[in-house]
Amino acid sequence: MSFPQTIMGKYGQEKVTTSSQKLKLGTRMQIFDRQFVYVQAGEAITAGVLVDGMAGTAAHQVDLAVEAASVGATTITLSGSLTIAKDQYKDGYIIFNDVNEEGHMYRIKSNTAVASATGCVITLDEEDGLVTAITASQQVGIYENPHKEVEIHDFNDIDNAPLGWACVDIADTYYGWLCDKGFTTALIDGTPAIGAQLVVSQGVDGAVEVLDSDADDEGTVVGIMGPIAGVAGEYGLIKANIS
């Protein structure tokens, strides 16, 4: 099955949700001056809340051992004992996190299953394969697709990077769209002034608040307040700026 990477949508298409997957996770959609990303919900998500990626499996994300492979190889075999479901990492990423070739990153097409065993085979979704040979000294990490099983941003338990704002209620396990660029509605914490820079809230799940330059832990600006000041606990018009 082939999926487009970017589609041109029509007004209202961002509100469509389905129980079955219709596009690749991470597919981009543009509707006039707004941009969206296709995701699967990992919990019930309500319209207007900020959403981030799912929590990863920490033991899989760094320092995994591999078997040697040649330039152009399209598979990488993990040599450590692991438990991984078949295609758990399909459409995700493998990165070289340490030792030689660190910094390289490849898209994953599929993976085999292992149960407390060695030999999980990662097939790359890149026809040219590895750009450099690898040895058993390499250390890698594997990551699931960042748009899979997404969650409402939890300020007490941040699992991943923010991805965008839900455009409609999305039921758990269903597929739908998040707005990550352009004007959208957002849950507001505090009273951001017109045009204020917004960051993820430090006190309300799924909300945004004004950037406080004195609070170093507030992170990256994710949006700008629109043409009217925000009201705490209500939903306001902001300009999303995540992508």
C-alpha positions, -999 to +999 in steps of 0.1 A: +000+000+000+013+034-009+007+066+011+012+102+000+036+122+022+017+154+020-019+161+009-039+192+002-071+190+023-104+209+023-121+227+052-134+203+078-111+174+068-090+181+099-120+170+120-123+136+105-114+106+127-114+069+119-110+037+138-087+023+111-055+038+097-060+056+064-026+073+059+010+069+072+014+083+107+031+117+103+015+125+069+013+162+064-019+180+053-023+217+043-057+234+043-052+270+030-031+287+057-031+259+083-009+227+085-017+194+102-001+161+110-018+127+110-016+107+144-030+078+163-044+086+198-030+067+228-058+080+250-090+100+246-081+134+234-103+165+234-104+194+210-080+223+217-055+205+239-018+204+233-006+168+224+028+152+226+043+120+216+041+087+234+066+075+260+094+054+246+110+022+260+141+036+277+160+003+274+156+004+236+166+040+230+204+040+238+234+018+238+220-013+220+247-036+205+246-046+168+263-070+145+287-058+118+272-047+085+286-034+052+280-002+033+247-004+015+232-030+038+195-025+043+192-045+076+208-040+110+207-070+135+206-062+172+229-086+191+216-080+227+189-099+244+156-080+240+118-084+239+104-066+209+070-072+191+070-077+153+069-043+135+068-025+168+092+000+153+077+001+118+079+037+105+101+047+134+138+054+136+171+039+145+199+062+155+236+057+163+239+073+197+275+066+206+309+053+195+316+052+157+291+066+132+273+084+160+248+110+148+235+089+119+197+081+117+177+058+095+140+052+089+127+017+099+106-003+074+100-033+097+114-054+124+113-090+135+100-102+168+122-114+197+113-126+232+142-123+257+164-132+228+191-118+205+188-113+167+161-087+161+165-077+125+157-040+117+150-035+080+157+001+068+132+020+047+161+035+027+170+018-006+206+030-005+211+014+029+239+022+053+261+051+042+291+036+061+300+001+073+293-006+110+311-029+134+301-046+166+314-016+185+285+006+174+258+016+198+223+024+186+188+033+198+154+025+183+123+047+185+087+041+176+070+065+152+066+097+171+030+101+159+018+068+173-003+066+204+000+103+212-012+118+245-024+150+261+006+169+273+011+161+310+032+188+327+040+164+356+051+136+333+065+148+300+070+118+277+080+134+244+080+165+223+048+185+217+032+178+183+002+200+179-034+207+190-063+184+185-089+198+161-117+176+174-122+149+200-102+118+191-112+086+208-085+063+222-067+043+195-085+063+167-067+082+140-070+120+133-052+153+129-033+178+150-027+214+139+009+223+143+012+255+122-013+283+116-042+296+136-059+271+159-078+270+192-058+262+224-065+257+261-051+287+280-034+288+313-031+323+328-039+355+308-014+358+279-015+392+262-022+398+226+008+385+206+025+370+236+049+341+231+034+308+244+050+277+259+036+245+273+019+251+306+037+243+338+005+238+357-024+226+335-023+195+313-028+202+276-026+240+280-002+268+270+009+298+290+029+329+284+067+326+281+084+337+313+121+345+305+129+340+342+117+303+341+145+284+324+125+251+324+097+264+303+112+253+270+106+263+234+079+287+222+051+266+206+028+294+196+018+331+197-014+345+213-039+358+187-057+391+185-074+389+219-058+382+253-062+347+267-085+338+295-074+312+321-093+279+317-109+289+284-099+283+248-083+311+227-072+316+192-034+312+188-010+309+160+006+275+163+043+273+155+056+238+161+065+225+127 
